[in-house]
Amino acid sequence: MRPTVPVNVHMKSSEELTIGELADRFGLATHVLRHWESMGLIEPARRAGGQRRYGQDAPARVALILMGKEAGLGLRELSAVLSAADPMDHRDLLRRHVVELEQRIARARAAKDMIEHALACPHRFADCAHARERIAARIPPGRTDRPPTCGEA
């Protein structure tokens, strides 16, 4: 006969985190975790008096949420992705987000190029032909460039 080992079915308090402990660990305000809970992103256990208690998996979940936010995903998008049995069930959402990221990267590169040119340019900004070209390219066409509408011809 094998000896029995006593098993504690309740997590020790040292294995659980309070909302304050979890928030402090990541430098977050507790209201952020409460908001994430209301969005269905995290689900703490409730103890006596309604106190939230977070298990050992909570730090990884918070880290994953923060990574998603850093990648530019909104909380609703994160909720959809993280609530699925397999996050890859949301490939369309993730593909659309990749396109958005590529557009943001392109805009950031263009801004960086413009600033680097401004720093290296020997001319005043108002006298720089490159700057004038970039400014002109950003000006939408005037109203005279549109085709006439009914009654204008």
C-alpha positions in Angstrom: 0.0 0.0 0.0 1.3 3.5 -1.0 1.6 6.1 1.7 -0.8 8.9 1.4 0.4 12.4 1.1 -1.8 15.1 2.5 -3.0 17.5 -0.3 -4.0 21.0 0.4 -6.9 21.8 -2.0 -6.7 25.5 -1.2 -4.0 27.6 -2.6 -1.7 29.1 0.1 -2.1 32.8 0.4 1.5 33.1 -0.8 0.5 31.5 -4.1 -2.3 34.0 -4.6 -2.0 37.7 -5.2 -4.2 40.5 -4.1 -5.2 43.1 -6.7 -2.7 45.5 -5.1 0.1 43.0 -5.3 -0.6 42.1 -8.9 -0.9 45.7 -9.9 2.3 46.7 -8.1 4.2 43.9 -9.7 3.5 45.5 -13.1 3.4 49.2 -12.1 -0.3 49.4 -12.8 -3.1 51.1 -10.9 -5.6 48.7 -9.4 -8.4 50.3 -11.4 -6.7 49.1 -14.6 -7.1 45.5 -13.4 -10.7 46.1 -12.4 -11.4 47.5 -15.9 -9.7 44.5 -17.5 -11.9 42.3 -15.4 -15.0 44.1 -16.6 -13.8 43.5 -20.2 -13.4 39.8 -19.5 -9.6 39.9 -19.9 -8.8 38.6 -16.4 -10.9 36.6 -14.0 -9.9 36.7 -10.3 -11.3 34.3 -7.8 -13.4 35.9 -5.1 -12.7 35.2 -1.4 -14.6 36.2 1.7 -15.8 39.7 1.6 -15.5 39.7 -2.2 -11.8 40.2 -2.3 -10.1 39.5 -5.6 -7.4 36.8 -5.5 -5.3 36.1 -8.5 -3.7 32.7 -9.1 -0.2 31.8 -10.4 -1.3 32.2 -14.0 -2.3 35.9 -13.5 1.1 37.4 -14.0 1.5 35.7 -17.4 -2.0 36.8 -18.4 -1.2 40.4 -17.4 2.1 40.3 -19.3 0.2 38.9 -22.4 -2.4 41.7 -22.2 0.4 44.3 -21.9 2.2 42.8 -24.9 -1.0 43.0 -26.9 -1.5 46.6 -26.0 2.1 47.4 -26.9 1.4 45.8 -30.3 -1.5 48.2 -30.7 -4.4 45.9 -30.1 -7.4 47.4 -28.4 -9.0 45.8 -25.3 -12.0 44.6 -27.3 -9.6 42.9 -29.8 -7.6 41.4 -27.0 -10.7 40.2 -25.3 -11.8 38.4 -28.5 -8.4 36.9 -29.1 -7.7 35.8 -25.6 -11.2 34.4 -25.0 -10.9 32.0 -27.9 -9.8 28.4 -27.2 -7.1 29.1 -29.8 -6.1 32.7 -30.4 -5.3 31.8 -34.0 -9.0 31.4 -34.5 -8.9 35.1 -35.0 -6.5 35.1 -38.0 -8.5 37.8 -39.9 -8.3 40.2 -37.0 -4.6 39.6 -36.6 -4.0 40.0 -40.3 -5.8 43.3 -40.3 -3.8 44.4 -37.4 -0.6 43.5 -39.2 -1.7 45.8 -42.1 -2.4 48.6 -39.6 1.0 48.1 -38.0 2.8 48.2 -41.4 1.0 51.5 -42.2 2.0 53.0 -38.8 5.6 51.8 -39.4 5.7 53.4 -42.8 4.4 56.7 -41.4 6.9 56.6 -38.6 9.7 56.0 -41.1 8.6 58.9 -43.2 8.5 61.1 -40.2 12.0 60.0 -39.1 13.3 60.6 -42.6 11.9 64.1 -42.6 13.4 65.0 -39.2 16.8 63.5 -40.2 16.7 65.6 -43.4 15.8 68.7 -41.5 18.7 68.1 -39.1 21.2 67.6 -41.9 19.8 70.3 -44.3 22.0 73.4 -44.6 19.0 75.6 -45.5 16.4 77.2 -43.3 13.3 75.1 -43.2 11.3 77.6 -45.3 14.0 77.7 -48.0 14.5 73.9 -48.3 13.2 72.6 -51.6 12.7 69.1 -50.1 10.6 70.5 -47.3 8.5 72.5 -49.7 7.9 69.4 -51.8 6.8 67.4 -48.8 4.5 70.2 -47.7 3.0 70.5 -51.1 2.4 66.8 -51.3 0.3 66.9 -48.1 -2.0 69.7 -49.3 -5.2 68.2 -50.6 -6.4 69.3 -54.0 -8.5 72.4 -54.1 -12.2 72.5 -54.7 -11.6 73.5 -58.4 -10.0 70.1 -59.0 -13.2 68.2 -58.5 -15.6 67.5 -61.4 -18.6 69.8 -61.5 -21.8 68.5 -59.8 -25.3 68.8 -61.2 -26.1 72.4 -61.9 -22.5 73.7 -61.7 -21.5 73.4 -65.3 
